[in-house]
Amino acid sequence: GETVAGEARLPDALAAAEASKPDLVVGIAGSADESVVARLRELRRIQDLPIAMFFDALDRDGMAELARGISNACVLGRPDADRLASVIVIARERHEYERTLRRELDEARASLDERKLVDRAKGLLMDRHGLPEQQAYGKLRSAAMNEGIRIGEVARRLLAFADSGR
């Protein structure tokens, strides 16, 4: 049920994948040596897509490298139609799961960064205007509501303004 966009040997696979913009890459390699791992890493860096790999041999180090996001699925041996179909489903599902996790991690980091800005801005208001913490936070929250922006943006602007006045 898949359409093959192209076929390339590993040295040319990066350029071929970049040119054809596939939604999945399936690879077959003898082993997960350093050159294979490096090229797969580069491919993942260039395009965020699922990669299903088949290997004739895979040692513990190769498995560990592949598990670090280089490949989304790997099965020992050459693929037959049933194995290939299963691996493609697994690769796509795992890739989407990893993408969701990366997005959630980015959101959590952004939220933490915003919280740090709000805390710094509260501290600034507390120090410069002698406000208690709750009142300083209330001022930030009120400004955010009045402007129709996030409280983190109010905090960022306040801190930028304070820094420019130094």
Disulfide bonds with the S-S distance in Angstrom:
none
